Amino acid sequence: MDSEQTQCCETLLCLRVVAQAEPGILTRVLFFLQNINIVPRRVLAERDSSNRLYVALDVFGLAEQRATMIAAKIRQLPDVLDAHWYRR
């Protein structure tokens, strides 16, 4: 395994999404990881009193370039207000 693959698998990336609390938003967000056969290490979703859904996903084994593309695609979904990745 080369150093880029090792770094990719050892890096914990965190995706944070803010969206309107619509019934299908969580499955639409998870769909992007399903397509590339990634199971998140942790998924947390919380709805607040202003009808917003806050989603937190922790993922190992995903290159930052691909994570950036996924976040951009998620931002294009209807009802998504923000989506971004950061390294933990």
DOFIRO-365684 format. One record per atom (N, C-alpha, C): residue number from 1; x, y, z. Coordinates in steps of 0.2 Angstrom, whole numbers, plus 5000, padded with zeros to 4 digits. Layout:
{zanu NUM, {X, Y, Z}}
...
% end
This chain:
{zanu 1, {5004, 4994, 5000}}
{zanu 1, {5000, 5000, 5000}}
{zanu 1, {5004, 5006, 5000}}
{zanu 2, {5003, 5011, 4995}}
{zanu 2, {5008, 5017, 4995}}
{zanu 2, {5005, 5022, 5001}}
{zanu 3, {5009, 5027, 5001}}
{zanu 3, {5008, 5032, 5007}}
{zanu 3, {5002, 5036, 5006}}
{zanu 4, {5000, 5037, 5000}}
{zanu 4, {4993, 5041, 4999}}
{zanu 4, {4987, 5036, 5001}}
{zanu 5, {4987, 5030, 4999}}
{zanu 5, {4982, 5025, 5001}}
{zanu 5, {4982, 5025, 5009}}
{zanu 6, {4988, 5024, 5012}}
{zanu 6, {4988, 5023, 5019}}
{zanu 6, {4985, 5030, 5022}}
{zanu 7, {4987, 5035, 5020}}
{zanu 7, {4985, 5042, 5023}}
{zanu 7, {4977, 5042, 5022}}
{zanu 8, {4975, 5040, 5016}}
{zanu 8, {4968, 5040, 5015}}
{zanu 8, {4964, 5036, 5020}}
{zanu 9, {4966, 5030, 5021}}
{zanu 9, {4963, 5026, 5026}}
{zanu 9, {4963, 5027, 5033}}
{zanu 10, {4969, 5031, 5035}}
{zanu 10, {4970, 5033, 5042}}
{zanu 10, {4967, 5040, 5044}}
{zanu 11, {4965, 5043, 5039}}
{zanu 11, {4962, 5050, 5040}}
{zanu 11, {4955, 5050, 5042}}
{zanu 12, {4953, 5053, 5047}}
{zanu 12, {4945, 5053, 5049}}
{zanu 12, {4943, 5060, 5046}}
{zanu 13, {4938, 5059, 5041}}
{zanu 13, {4935, 5065, 5039}}
{zanu 13, {4928, 5066, 5041}}
{zanu 14, {4926, 5072, 5043}}
{zanu 14, {4920, 5073, 5046}}
{zanu 14, {4915, 5078, 5041}}
{zanu 15, {4910, 5075, 5039}}
{zanu 15, {4905, 5079, 5035}}
{zanu 15, {4900, 5082, 5039}}
{zanu 16, {4898, 5088, 5038}}
{zanu 16, {4893, 5092, 5042}}
{zanu 16, {4888, 5095, 5037}}
{zanu 17, {4882, 5093, 5038}}
{zanu 17, {4877, 5095, 5033}}
{zanu 17, {4871, 5099, 5038}}
{zanu 18, {4869, 5105, 5035}}
{zanu 18, {4863, 5108, 5038}}
{zanu 18, {4858, 5108, 5032}}
{zanu 19, {4852, 5106, 5034}}
{zanu 19, {4847, 5106, 5029}}
{zanu 19, {4840, 5107, 5032}}
{zanu 20, {4835, 5109, 5028}}
{zanu 20, {4828, 5109, 5031}}
{zanu 20, {4826, 5102, 5033}}
{zanu 21, {4823, 5101, 5038}}
{zanu 21, {4821, 5094, 5040}}
{zanu 21, {4815, 5091, 5036}}
{zanu 22, {4817, 5088, 5031}}
{zanu 22, {4813, 5085, 5026}}
{zanu 22, {4814, 5077, 5027}}
{zanu 23, {4808, 5073, 5026}}
{zanu 23, {4809, 5066, 5027}}
{zanu 23, {4814, 5063, 5023}}
{zanu 24, {4816, 5064, 5017}}
{zanu 24, {4821, 5061, 5013}}
{zanu 24, {4828, 5063, 5013}}
{zanu 25, {4829, 5069, 5017}}
{zanu 25, {4836, 5072, 5017}}
{zanu 25, {4842, 5067, 5019}}
{zanu 26, {4840, 5064, 5024}}
{zanu 26, {4846, 5059, 5027}}
{zanu 26, {4848, 5054, 5022}}
{zanu 27, {4843, 5051, 5019}}
{zanu 27, {4844, 5045, 5014}}
{zanu 27, {4848, 5048, 5008}}
{zanu 28, {4846, 5054, 5006}}
{zanu 28, {4849, 5057, 5000}}
{zanu 28, {4857, 5059, 5002}}
{zanu 29, {4858, 5061, 5008}}
{zanu 29, {4865, 5062, 5010}}
{zanu 29, {4869, 5056, 5010}}
{zanu 30, {4866, 5051, 5013}}
{zanu 30, {4870, 5044, 5014}}
{zanu 30, {4871, 5041, 5007}}
{zanu 31, {4866, 5042, 5002}}
{zanu 31, {4867, 5039, 4996}}
{zanu 31, {4873, 5040, 4992}}
{zanu 32, {4876, 5046, 4993}}
{zanu 32, {4883, 5048, 4990}}
{zanu 32, {4888, 5043, 4993}}
{zanu 33, {4888, 5041, 4999}}
{zanu 33, {4893, 5036, 5002}}
{zanu 33, {4891, 5029, 5000}}
{zanu 34, {4885, 5028, 4999}}
{zanu 34, {4883, 5021, 4997}}
{zanu 34, {4886, 5020, 4990}}
{zanu 35, {4885, 5025, 4986}}
{zanu 35, {4888, 5024, 4979}}
{zanu 35, {4895, 5022, 4978}}
{zanu 36, {4899, 5024, 4983}}
{zanu 36, {4906, 5022, 4983}}
{zanu 36, {4908, 5017, 4988}}
{zanu 37, {4903, 5013, 4991}}
{zanu 37, {4904, 5008, 4995}}
{zanu 37, {4907, 5010, 5002}}
{zanu 38, {4905, 5015, 5005}}
{zanu 38, {4908, 5018, 5011}}
{zanu 38, {4903, 5018, 5016}}
{zanu 39, {4904, 5015, 5022}}
{zanu 39, {4900, 5015, 5028}}
{zanu 39, {4903, 5020, 5033}}
{zanu 40, {4899, 5025, 5035}}
{zanu 40, {4902, 5030, 5039}}
{zanu 40, {4903, 5026, 5046}}
{zanu 41, {4908, 5029, 5049}}
{zanu 41, {4910, 5026, 5056}}
{zanu 41, {4905, 5028, 5061}}
{zanu 42, {4902, 5034, 5060}}
{zanu 42, {4897, 5037, 5065}}
{zanu 42, {4892, 5042, 5061}}
{zanu 43, {4886, 5041, 5062}}
{zanu 43, {4881, 5046, 5059}}
{zanu 43, {4877, 5048, 5065}}
{zanu 44, {4876, 5055, 5065}}
{zanu 44, {4872, 5058, 5070}}
{zanu 44, {4867, 5063, 5066}}
{zanu 45, {4861, 5063, 5068}}
{zanu 45, {4856, 5068, 5065}}
{zanu 45, {4852, 5071, 5070}}
{zanu 46, {4851, 5077, 5070}}
{zanu 46, {4847, 5081, 5076}}
{zanu 46, {4843, 5086, 5073}}
{zanu 47, {4837, 5086, 5074}}
{zanu 47, {4832, 5091, 5072}}
{zanu 47, {4831, 5097, 5077}}
{zanu 48, {4831, 5103, 5075}}
{zanu 48, {4830, 5108, 5080}}
{zanu 48, {4823, 5111, 5080}}
{zanu 49, {4822, 5116, 5084}}
{zanu 49, {4815, 5119, 5084}}
{zanu 49, {4813, 5123, 5078}}
{zanu 50, {4818, 5125, 5075}}
{zanu 50, {4817, 5129, 5069}}
{zanu 50, {4816, 5125, 5062}}
{zanu 51, {4815, 5118, 5063}}
{zanu 51, {4814, 5114, 5058}}
{zanu 51, {4821, 5113, 5053}}
{zanu 52, {4826, 5113, 5056}}
{zanu 52, {4833, 5112, 5053}}
{zanu 52, {4835, 5105, 5055}}
{zanu 53, {4839, 5102, 5051}}
{zanu 53, {4842, 5095, 5052}}
{zanu 53, {4849, 5096, 5052}}
{zanu 54, {4853, 5094, 5057}}
{zanu 54, {4860, 5094, 5057}}
{zanu 54, {4863, 5087, 5057}}
{zanu 55, {4866, 5086, 5052}}
{zanu 55, {4869, 5079, 5051}}
{zanu 55, {4877, 5079, 5052}}
{zanu 56, {4879, 5074, 5055}}
{zanu 56, {4886, 5074, 5056}}
{zanu 56, {4888, 5067, 5054}}
{zanu 57, {4893, 5066, 5050}}
{zanu 57, {4895, 5059, 5047}}
{zanu 57, {4903, 5059, 5048}}
{zanu 58, {4905, 5054, 5051}}
{zanu 58, {4913, 5053, 5052}}
{zanu 58, {4914, 5047, 5047}}
{zanu 59, {4920, 5048, 5043}}
{zanu 59, {4921, 5043, 5038}}
{zanu 59, {4929, 5042, 5038}}
{zanu 60, {4931, 5035, 5038}}
{zanu 60, {4938, 5033, 5036}}
{zanu 60, {4938, 5031, 5029}}
{zanu 61, {4944, 5031, 5026}}
{zanu 61, {4945, 5028, 5019}}
{zanu 61, {4942, 5032, 5013}}
{zanu 62, {4942, 5038, 5014}}
{zanu 62, {4939, 5043, 5009}}
{zanu 62, {4944, 5048, 5008}}
{zanu 63, {4947, 5049, 5001}}
{zanu 63, {4952, 5054, 5000}}
{zanu 63, {4948, 5061, 5000}}
{zanu 64, {4952, 5066, 5002}}
{zanu 64, {4950, 5072, 5003}}
{zanu 64, {4947, 5075, 4997}}
{zanu 65, {4950, 5074, 4991}}
{zanu 65, {4947, 5076, 4984}}
{zanu 65, {4940, 5074, 4983}}
{zanu 66, {4939, 5067, 4984}}
{zanu 66, {4933, 5064, 4983}}
{zanu 66, {4928, 5067, 4988}}
{zanu 67, {4930, 5068, 4995}}
{zanu 67, {4926, 5071, 5000}}
{zanu 67, {4923, 5078, 4998}}
{zanu 68, {4928, 5082, 4995}}
{zanu 68, {4926, 5089, 4992}}
{zanu 68, {4921, 5088, 4987}}
{zanu 69, {4922, 5084, 4982}}
{zanu 69, {4917, 5083, 4977}}
{zanu 69, {4910, 5081, 4980}}
{zanu 70, {4910, 5076, 4985}}
{zanu 70, {4904, 5074, 4988}}
{zanu 70, {4900, 5080, 4991}}
{zanu 71, {4904, 5084, 4995}}
{zanu 71, {4901, 5089, 4998}}
{zanu 71, {4898, 5094, 4994}}
{zanu 72, {4901, 5095, 4988}}
{zanu 72, {4898, 5100, 4983}}
{zanu 72, {4892, 5097, 4980}}
{zanu 73, {4892, 5090, 4979}}
{zanu 73, {4885, 5087, 4976}}
{zanu 73, {4880, 5088, 4981}}
{zanu 74, {4881, 5087, 4988}}
{zanu 74, {4876, 5087, 4993}}
{zanu 74, {4874, 5094, 4993}}
{zanu 75, {4878, 5099, 4993}}
{zanu 75, {4876, 5106, 4993}}
{zanu 75, {4871, 5108, 4987}}
{zanu 76, {4871, 5104, 4982}}
{zanu 76, {4866, 5105, 4976}}
{zanu 76, {4859, 5102, 4978}}
{zanu 77, {4859, 5098, 4983}}
{zanu 77, {4852, 5095, 4984}}
{zanu 77, {4847, 5100, 4987}}
{zanu 78, {4841, 5099, 4985}}
{zanu 78, {4836, 5103, 4987}}
{zanu 78, {4835, 5103, 4995}}
{zanu 79, {4834, 5108, 4998}}
{zanu 79, {4833, 5109, 5005}}
{zanu 79, {4840, 5108, 5009}}
{zanu 80, {4846, 5108, 5006}}
{zanu 80, {4852, 5108, 5009}}
{zanu 80, {4854, 5115, 5010}}
{zanu 81, {4856, 5117, 5016}}
{zanu 81, {4858, 5124, 5017}}
{zanu 81, {4866, 5125, 5017}}
{zanu 82, {4869, 5119, 5019}}
{zanu 82, {4877, 5119, 5019}}
{zanu 82, {4879, 5112, 5020}}
{zanu 83, {4885, 5111, 5017}}
{zanu 83, {4888, 5105, 5018}}
{zanu 83, {4896, 5106, 5017}}
{zanu 84, {4900, 5103, 5022}}
{zanu 84, {4907, 5104, 5022}}
{zanu 84, {4910, 5099, 5025}}
{zanu 85, {4917, 5097, 5023}}
{zanu 85, {4921, 5092, 5026}}
{zanu 85, {4926, 5096, 5030}}
{zanu 86, {4929, 5092, 5035}}
{zanu 86, {4935, 5094, 5039}}
{zanu 86, {4938, 5088, 5041}}
{zanu 87, {4945, 5089, 5042}}
{zanu 87, {4949, 5083, 5045}}
{zanu 87, {4949, 5083, 5052}}
{zanu 88, {4949, 5078, 5055}}
{zanu 88, {4949, 5077, 5062}}
{zanu 88, {4956, 5075, 5065}}
% end
